[in-house]
Amino acid sequence: MESATHAENGLLTGKLVHIAIPVRWSPVADQGRGPAEMACTYDIHPRGARLLSAREVRVGELVTIERGRNKAVCQVVWTADRNSALRGQFTVQCVEGGKTPWEEELRRMEEQYQPVILDGRKHTAAASIRPDANRRRGPRFFVEGEAEVIDGAQRVEGAVQQISEFGARITATDVLRPGSDFRLVLNVLDVSVALKARVKYLMDNLGMGVEFQEIRRGDRPLLSYVLSKLRTRKVDEFPPVEVVVEGLMAAAG
């Protein structure tokens, strides 16, 4: 899958693998002046990684990442708010060609997902996004972000308008039929969350209410971080839902 970096916030998008790998890093400008810092990867990517370290860095800074005999010069493209739950995390993107220090792990591993859990069991009802469901299951919040719908080889760009712990409402130029399963990547605030989702209903043939089925291993804290930032944007009432049937039947035929 082609690697990419989100232009506005430096998020690495595309194939991400959640794995903890110890690495050494040091600012390029400080090389030879002192020992390298230790860090641990949170995500690895064909062109970079998200790291956790005790030392602060600045966006735009060049750093050398080392693991064993492998090293790469990278640029810091994102840093977490020091007052947030993600403090200490930063994302780097390699600026030189060649191998990354974690290339072998990328070859061995695939993205791993785990079920969305509710009260010790897999969440199967559209509790957070259906207008007739129990709202206490999970409050929804208004949000502005990007949504990437991945249905097999088809990739559709869209936007996320509302989100909860168990689902979201997204808009896209091309919508899927209710019951369709797909991969969903949400770029919200300053993080990227990957999920497996299912379409539960349509709105005006442009919007989809989707239920989260599985979340990429390691992304649950990121989703919790997003929701904690959106506490003041709670959705109190559900607007009427229009399920488009004729167009779906024609598409199915």
FINU-173792 format. One record per residue (C-alpha): residue number from 0; residue in one letter; z, x, y. Coordinates in nm, 3 decimals, decimal comma, padded with zeros to 5 digits. Layout:
    i  aa        z        x        y
  NUM   A        Z        X        Y
...
***
This chain:
    i  aa        z        x        y
    0   M   00,000   00,000   00,000
    1   E  -00,089   00,132   00,342
    2   S   00,203   00,260   00,544
    3   A   00,260   00,150   00,901
    4   T   00,512   00,169   01,182
    5   H   00,593  -00,132   01,396
    6   A   00,484  -00,035   01,744
    7   E   00,766  -00,198   01,945
    8   N   01,079  -00,101   01,754
    9   G   00,976   00,182   01,523
   10   L   01,033  -00,012   01,202
   11   L   00,867   00,132   00,895
   12   T   00,676  -00,152   00,734
   13   G   00,497  -00,181   00,405
   14   K   00,644  -00,044   00,085
   15   L   01,011   00,042   00,124
   16   V   01,246   00,148  -00,155
   17   H   01,621   00,113  -00,111
   18   I   01,785   00,422  -00,256
   19   A   02,061   00,660  -00,152
   20   I   01,947   01,025  -00,157
   21   P   02,149   01,303   00,008
   22   V   01,945   01,515   00,249
   23   R   02,002   01,777   00,515
   24   W   01,865   01,740   00,865
   25   S   01,869   01,929   01,190
   26   P   01,701   01,891   01,530
   27   V   01,392   02,109   01,552
   28   A   01,517   02,245   01,885
   29   D   01,846   02,359   01,724
   30   Q   01,705   02,533   01,417
   31   G   01,873   02,866   01,360
   32   R   02,163   02,780   01,592
   33   G   02,394   02,619   01,340
   34   P   02,429   02,452   00,999
   35   A   02,223   02,149   00,913
   36   E   02,385   01,804   00,914
   37   M   02,422   01,599   00,598
   38   A   02,280   01,247   00,578
   39   C   02,199   00,986   00,317
   40   T   01,883   00,782   00,295
   41   Y   01,911   00,404   00,313
   42   D   01,541   00,332   00,263
   43   I   01,258   00,568   00,176
   44   H   00,894   00,516   00,265
   45   P   00,567   00,706   00,206
   46   R   00,580   00,825   00,568
   47   G   00,946   00,829   00,656
   48   A   01,294   00,698   00,585
   49   R   01,597   00,524   00,728
   50   L   01,900   00,752   00,727
   51   L   02,273   00,728   00,780
   52   S   02,453   01,018   00,945
   53   A   02,765   01,085   01,149
   54   R   02,572   01,271   01,419
   55   E   02,386   01,076   01,686
   56   V   02,016   01,127   01,754
   57   R   01,777   01,009   02,023
   58   V   01,452   00,819   01,986
   59   G   01,162   01,064   02,019
   60   E   01,363   01,362   01,892
   61   L   01,199   01,586   01,631
   62   V   01,411   01,669   01,327
   63   T   01,361   01,864   01,007
   64   I   01,456   01,679   00,687
   65   E   01,531   01,897   00,383
   66   R   01,602   01,822   00,018
   67   G   01,608   02,116  -00,219
   68   R   01,301   02,325  -00,142
   69   N   01,113   02,036   00,016
   70   K   01,120   01,980   00,389
   71   A   00,932   01,773   00,647
   72   V   00,926   01,756   01,025
   73   C   00,985   01,398   01,140
   74   Q   01,027   01,208   01,464
   75   V   01,311   00,966   01,528
   76   V   01,148   00,626   01,597
   77   W   01,455   00,399   01,595
   78   T   01,831   00,427   01,625
   79   A   02,088   00,154   01,565
   80   D   02,312   00,020   01,838
   81   R   02,629   00,226   01,818
   82   N   02,837  -00,091   01,866
   83   S   02,670  -00,277   01,578
   84   A   02,738  -00,288   01,205
   85   L   02,438  -00,055   01,159
   86   R   02,583   00,225   01,371
   87   G   02,491   00,570   01,246
   88   Q   02,156   00,460   01,106
   89   F   01,825   00,592   01,235
   90   T   01,463   00,583   01,120
   91   V   01,234   00,885   01,105
   92   Q   00,860   00,907   01,059
   93   C   00,695   01,223   00,931
   94   V   00,459   01,388   01,179
   95   E   00,306   01,644   00,944
   96   G   00,082   01,592   00,644
   97   G   00,186   01,678   00,293
   98   K   00,472   01,562   00,074
   99   T   00,788   01,393   00,188
  100   P   01,116   01,521   00,038
  101   W   01,150   01,191  -00,155
  102   E   00,795   01,157  -00,287
  103   E   00,906   01,188  -00,650
  104   E   01,151   00,897  -00,612
  105   L   00,877   00,682  -00,461
  106   R   00,657   00,744  -00,764
  107   R   00,934   00,651  -01,005
  108   M   01,069   00,346  -00,832
  109   E   00,938   00,007  -00,730
  110   E   01,091  -00,234  -00,483
  111   Q   01,382  -00,408  -00,652
  112   Y   01,497  -00,759  -00,568
  113   Q   01,810  -00,956  -00,649
  114   P   01,868  -01,335  -00,644
  115   V   02,000  -01,508  -00,337
  116   I   02,350  -01,606  -00,445
  117   L   02,551  -01,911  -00,340
  118   D   02,902  -01,971  -00,480
  119   G   02,834  -01,742  -00,776
  120   R   02,507  -01,904  -00,882
  121   K   02,143  -01,877  -00,777
  122   H   02,060  -02,093  -00,479
  123   T   01,794  -02,340  -00,591
  124   A   01,812  -02,629  -00,345
  125   A   01,660  -02,608   00,002
  126   A   02,006  -02,657   00,146
  127   S   01,951  -02,468   00,468
  128   I   01,606  -02,588   00,566
  129   R   01,557  -02,943   00,439
  130   P   01,634  -03,213   00,698
  131   D   01,825  -03,424   00,444
  132   A   02,033  -03,140   00,297
  133   N   02,396  -03,044   00,342
  134   R   02,402  -02,844   00,664
  135   R   02,735  -02,680   00,584
  136   R   02,564  -02,462   00,321
  137   G   02,425  -02,234   00,590
  138   P   02,374  -02,279   00,967
  139   R   02,031  -02,207   01,108
  140   F   01,960  -02,008   01,423
  141   F   01,673  -01,984   01,668
  142   V   01,503  -01,646   01,659
  143   E   01,185  -01,473   01,772
  144   G   01,033  -01,228   01,528
  145   E   00,735  -01,140   01,316
  146   A   00,668  -01,271   00,967
  147   E   00,427  -01,123   00,714
  148   V   00,330  -01,357   00,432
  149   I   00,203  -01,170   00,124
  150   D   00,036  -01,388  -00,140
  151   G  -00,120  -01,156  -00,394
  152   A  -00,384  -00,954  -00,212
  153   Q  -00,379  -01,190   00,087
  154   R  -00,166  -01,090   00,386
  155   V  -00,114  -01,333   00,673
  156   E   00,063  -01,252   00,999
  157   G   00,291  -01,513   01,148
  158   A   00,611  -01,566   01,342
  159   V   00,963  -01,665   01,242
  160   Q   01,121  -01,931   01,464
  161   Q   01,441  -02,022   01,282
  162   I   01,642  -01,847   01,014
  163   S   01,948  -01,899   00,798
  164   E   02,109  -01,714   00,510
  165   F   01,896  -01,907   00,262
  166   G   01,568  -01,990   00,437
  167   A   01,353  -01,984   00,746
  168   R   01,092  -02,172   00,940
  169   I   00,778  -01,970   01,006
  170   T   00,440  -02,035   01,163
  171   A   00,111  -01,887   01,049
  172   T  -00,259  -01,948   01,099
  173   D  -00,297  -02,002   00,724
  174   V  -00,024  -02,186   00,538
  175   L   00,050  -02,208   00,168
  176   R   00,102  -02,521  -00,037
  177   P   00,454  -02,654  -00,100
  178   G   00,588  -02,493  -00,415
  179   S   00,395  -02,168  -00,361
  180   D   00,589  -01,846  -00,424
  181   F   00,516  -01,542  -00,208
  182   R   00,661  -01,223  -00,063
  183   L   00,790  -01,238   00,291
  184   V   00,869  -00,954   00,530
  185   L   01,064  -01,050   00,843
  186   N   01,076  -00,812   01,139
  187   V   01,363  -00,956   01,342
  188   L   01,564  -00,790   01,618
  189   D   01,565  -00,424   01,514
  190   V   01,549  -00,451   01,134
  191   S   01,301  -00,542   00,862
  192   V   01,407  -00,768   00,572
  193   A   01,193  -00,821   00,259
  194   L   01,230  -01,135   00,049
  195   K   01,067  -01,342  -00,218
  196   A   01,036  -01,700  -00,095
  197   R   00,899  -02,044  -00,181
  198   V   00,733  -02,299   00,048
  199   K   00,941  -02,619   00,060
  200   Y   00,757  -02,826   00,322
  201   L   00,491  -02,807   00,595
  202   M   00,497  -02,902   00,961
  203   D   00,175  -03,007   01,136
  204   N  -00,019  -02,783   00,896
  205   L   00,090  -02,477   01,098
  206   G   00,458  -02,432   01,017
  207   M   00,629  -02,380   00,683
  208   G   00,989  -02,435   00,581
  209   V   01,059  -02,167   00,322
  210   E   01,348  -02,108   00,086
  211   F   01,461  -01,755   00,003
  212   Q   01,458  -01,693  -00,373
  213   E   01,532  -01,320  -00,388
  214   I   01,615  -01,051  -00,136
  215   R   01,524  -00,684  -00,158
  216   R   01,813  -00,482  -00,292
  217   G   01,996  -00,333   00,004
  218   D   01,868  -00,587   00,258
  219   R   02,155  -00,837   00,235
  220   P   02,363  -00,644   00,496
  221   L   02,058  -00,641   00,724
  222   L   02,018  -01,018   00,699
  223   S   02,390  -01,061   00,769
  224   Y   02,351  -00,833   01,071
  225   V   02,067  -01,048   01,207
  226   L   02,262  -01,370   01,158
  227   S   02,568  -01,224   01,329
  228   K   02,355  -01,140   01,633
  229   L   02,221  -01,498   01,649
  230   R   02,551  -01,689   01,643
  231   T   02,493  -01,834   01,991
  232   R   02,151  -01,977   01,895
  233   K   02,259  -02,231   01,634
  234   V   02,020  -02,516   01,556
  235   D   02,219  -02,842   01,576
  236   E   01,953  -03,097   01,499
  237   F   01,647  -03,097   01,274
  238   P   01,320  -03,227   01,423
  239   P   01,109  -03,469   01,220
  240   V   00,913  -03,305   00,938
  241   E   00,552  -03,391   00,867
  242   V   00,427  -03,300   00,520
  243   V   00,050  -03,265   00,520
  244   V  -00,092  -03,391   00,192
  245   E  -00,465  -03,456   00,239
  246   G  -00,551  -03,101   00,336
  247   L  -00,351  -02,968   00,043
  248   M  -00,527  -03,195  -00,204
  249   A  -00,864  -03,084  -00,071
  250   A  -00,762  -02,719  -00,096
  251   A  -00,638  -02,773  -00,449
  252   G  -00,968  -02,937  -00,548
***
